[in-house]
Amino acid sequence: MDIKYIREWAACERNSLCGNIIVEVKRIQDSISLYFKGKAQYLQVYLDSTNPLLFITDKTSLPFQKDNRIEAFAQHLSHTRIKEAEIVNNDRIVRISLEKTDIFNTLVCYNLYLELIPHRSNIILTRQDKDQDYIIECWKYISLSANTTRQLLPGSVYKLPDRVDNANYHTLSPQKVEYPLFIKDFISGKGNKSIPIMKQEYFDNVNDLYESLVYDIILPERTRRAFEQEKKNIQKLKKKKEKKLLKLREEYEESDKSEIYRKRAELLKSQLHLIRQGMTEVIVTDYYSTEDKKVTIPLRKDLSPRKNMNYLFRKYRKGINGKAIIKEQIIRTEEEIEELDREIFDLENDISELKESNSIVQKTQKETLKKKKQKSDRFRKLKINEDWEIFIGRTNKENDELTCRYARPEDWWFHTRIFHGAHIILRNYKKSEITPVLINLGSRLAAYFSKAKNSQNVPVDYTKIRFVTKPHGSPPGYVIYKNQKTIYVDPLSLREASEMIKEGRIKQFAGKDQ
């Protein structure tokens, strides 16, 4: 991004900044916010390595919080008054001059340098003393071993970075910014071209442009990529668990053969004289049968006759002792895979909603860890009112539990007619008559949580839960039903349905029954 826009921002927002008193400094990830006394707006510095920006905003969608990493900034900047904001050395550096009176009633002057240089973005707080700027704190430390010409460490003298002879980084001659500014001109990169612009597409000032770039373009795309990566990580973990489960089941089947191993070992014990090392099998008399039949016992040719016998006894004991343990491990692994399936389901839904709304979903590290420690809710649900509530199964086992155990006879069941999808249960708390609006809502959610979520005019069957049964021995999630009706609807996401209910506009055009 051309430096002329940073100069334009500093020129236009200088008056908005000057005179404000900073009361708090907070951060989340690469964004730092300076809050002003008595103002809803604050200064946000976005220190992304590729697109460092700063702007004044009043948005509260990011959970900014106090952080130990910026404690020194917060301590010194608290109750300082902004005197000036200006571009330094015609470069991508904004200097904010501040002052405050300390406990000794002495005026202290500070400079906050915002270095908005791609791949070298930084924030440096300095204190003026005899025409020198002594560094108090930096966002990123730079030692002489990393840069022989410039050191950024607390206590050292601040030195401006070397100029970069690149037109993309700074321009020596002033250029005029031409309005309006179209946001599409500021979206670079192959991946960003597909990002939908959900709000206004052009702006009459640089500050609003920067704000929209961060909140409507950069952060949603960054969040989406983080979700996609998290989904890949969970899918990778799920594959490992599935391989483990397959191996455990093989071991369990092998443990069922333990009695066979004992029998073979006993037969070898009584007829060891027939075996020679190097043999791959031996034919012995089966004394356990009444007809004295001959049986063939496989052998390991690398083992002696006695070691072959002991090998079979060990397999017998392992099968007897390990069967219960293996069964317990199989159950635990199946539960872990089920939990991973729920996480994938929720992530896919979050990614879809993010693409539709282009909203920002940011969580602190503490919240993320807390979420991982806690198990997911039993089912996803959406409360309509005191009489009705929707429940959604996320996996085949959840579908089974929801439909066959949790649902009641007077509840309503929804499922796409052709496509694989989730079971949707409309809980009827007061055994009321269902309305076309509720039928439409349940059907549209069933269409969304299916393989037809990106289609239109999706056929969805619905019936009372009393007419849904599960055949004995059928796989998880499989049911049969009768007395159903079919409605053709367009998919509706859970987020959209929730917003419609909150805003009191759930009444939609009903589909056509068949």
Secondary structure, 3 states (H helix, E strand, C coil): CCHHHHHHHHHHHHHHHCCCEEEEEEEECCEEEEEECCCCCEEEEECCCCCCEEEEECCCCCCCECCHHHHHHHHHHCCEEEEEEEECCCCCEEEEEEEEECCCCCEEEEEEEEECCCCCCEEEEEEEECCEEEEEEECCCECCCCCCCCCECCCCECCCCCCCCCCCCCCCCCCCCCCCEEHHHHCCCCHHHHCCCCCCCEECCHHHHHHHHHHHHHHHHHHHHHHHHHHHHHHHHHHHHHHHHHHHHHHHHHHCCHHHHHHHHHHHHHCHHHCCCCCCEEEEECCCCCCCCEEEEECCCCCCHHHHHHHHHHHHHHHHHHHHHHHHHHHHHHHHHHHHHHHHHHHHHHHHHHHHHCCCCCCCHHHHHHHHHCCCCCCEEEECCCCEEEEECCCHHHHHHHHHHHCCCCCEEEEECCCCECCEEEEECCCCCCCHHHHHHHHHHHHHCECCCCCCCEEEEEEEHHHEECCCCCCCCCCEECCCEEEEECCCCHHHHHHHHHCCCCCCCCCCEC
